[in-house]
Amino acid sequence: MARAIDRHRRGLDRDTLYFPESDPEEEACKAAAAYLGGGPLENIALTDSTTMGLGLLYAGLRLKRGDEVLTTEHDFYATHEALRLRAVRDGIVVRKVRLYDDSATASGPEMVSRLRAAVTDRTRVVAVTWVHSGTGVRLPISEIAGALAERSRGRDEADRILLCVDAVHGMGAESSTPVELGCDFFVSGTHKWLFGPRGTGVIWGRSEAWPHVDPTIPSFSHEAMSAWRNGHPPQGPAAVLATPGGFHSFENRWALAEAFAFHRAIGPARIAARTREQASRLKDGLSRLRHVRLHTPRSAELSSGLVCCSVDGTHPGEVAARLHEDHRIVASVTPYREPYLRFGPSIVTRPEEVDALVRAMASLR
Ligand SMILES: Cc1ncc(COP(=O)(O)O)c(C=O)c1O
């Protein structure tokens, strides 16, 4: 992938009209569809990030004043802010439900039942996050989808509850596809667990769900531009029209197909198993340290690659700085009201590195 980025960058530097032989944007959509399921034109929109995808989705969903969007207290700023902006603009109602009180002991059935209980007759959209980046909790999305399908039974197709998922900390770490999860929209950046190019992302939408979204940024697709030249509104697949036009960091976007191909070559199930193995090893090690409190569930059913914890009496920022300075270990601090220390062991982390991290954490006391 790095080689592909470099090849495209050099091509663009040399010649502003550089364009690879096979349309690389089409290749990126095909690769995304091969990985996520569905078809490149029917289901995939390309974006520059998760935040852009969520912004476009929540700005573009066909909702009217008084329609309700149900989200949770645990989502990232990007979901909450995109919905707040939409509420300010169009008078939709946004409600937030708390799915667990203590992340470490979160329970799948309880999360589903708390969410189900918060749905009302006015709920049109449920906006959740697959793996919470503030705690590492992984939601039982397919069970949530089942509960919402039940709640939608009897409603007109136009009023069915749409399940929209911020999938950024699941895609590339978990192997379930959007269809297996049962969601309507699956939004993700591709630079995190997929290790794709910076400044790239996707929105996957079910074919029946895409018509519920109006584009926000003009598409540069052939269909849209020729419709404009001929003086009528654009026709064409809704996912294609939802892909923002304009000049992008093309050297990165055009290398996206390689990132999906890399994961498919290894196999998403093997990647998920390895990611889980590393995260479990880390959680086992951290749970033996008396000064460390684990906030991510131990259960593999309710977690993924993210591991969040805190150290008694020390701010997570200070721990992250010490890990970096003394051990060359990179940890982040969750950007939430209650900040935790966060690790992301993955397929590029070796078990010995996980053990070294546990030893470094042990040495903090
Ligand atoms: C759950 C979640 N969603 C979205 C984002 C933003 O992703 P991006 O940088 O791709 O916009 C983050 C973190 O950066 C996140 O933790």
The ligand as an SDF file (V2000), in Angstrom:
LIG
                    3D

 16 16  0  0  0  0  0  0  0  0999 V2000
  -15.6520    5.8720   17.7850 C   0  0  0  0  0  0  0  0  0  0  0  0
  -14.9260    6.8500   16.9250 C   0  0  0  0  0  0  0  0  0  0  0  0
  -15.5350    7.3350   15.8270 N   0  0  0  0  0  0  0  0  0  0  0  0
  -14.9210    8.2040   15.0170 C   0  0  0  0  0  0  0  0  0  0  0  0
  -13.6340    8.6360   15.2620 C   0  0  0  0  0  0  0  0  0  0  0  0
  -13.0080    9.5920   14.3050 C   0  0  0  0  0  0  0  0  0  0  0  0
  -12.4440    8.8800   13.2430 O   0  0  0  0  0  0  0  0  0  0  0  0
  -11.8180    9.6150   11.9910 P   0  0  0  0  0  0  0  0  0  0  0  0
  -10.4940   10.1350   12.4390 O   0  0  0  0  0  0  0  0  0  0  0  0
  -11.6990    8.5520   10.9570 O   0  0  0  0  0  0  0  0  0  0  0  0
  -12.7520   10.7040   11.6000 O   0  0  0  0  0  0  0  0  0  0  0  0
  -12.9630    8.1600   16.4110 C   0  0  0  0  0  0  0  0  0  0  0  0
  -11.6080    8.5410   16.7870 C   0  0  0  0  0  0  0  0  0  0  0  0
  -10.8780    9.2440   16.2560 O   0  0  0  0  0  0  0  0  0  0  0  0
  -13.6330    7.2660   17.2550 C   0  0  0  0  0  0  0  0  0  0  0  0
  -13.0300    6.7990   18.3570 O   0  0  0  0  0  0  0  0  0  0  0  0
  1  2  1  0
  2  3  1  0
  2 15  2  0
  3  4  2  0
  4  5  1  0
  5  6  1  0
  5 12  2  0
  6  7  1  0
  7  8  1  0
  8  9  2  0
  8 10  1  0
  8 11  1  0
 12 13  1  0
 12 15  1  0
 13 14  2  0
 15 16  1  0
M  END
$$$$
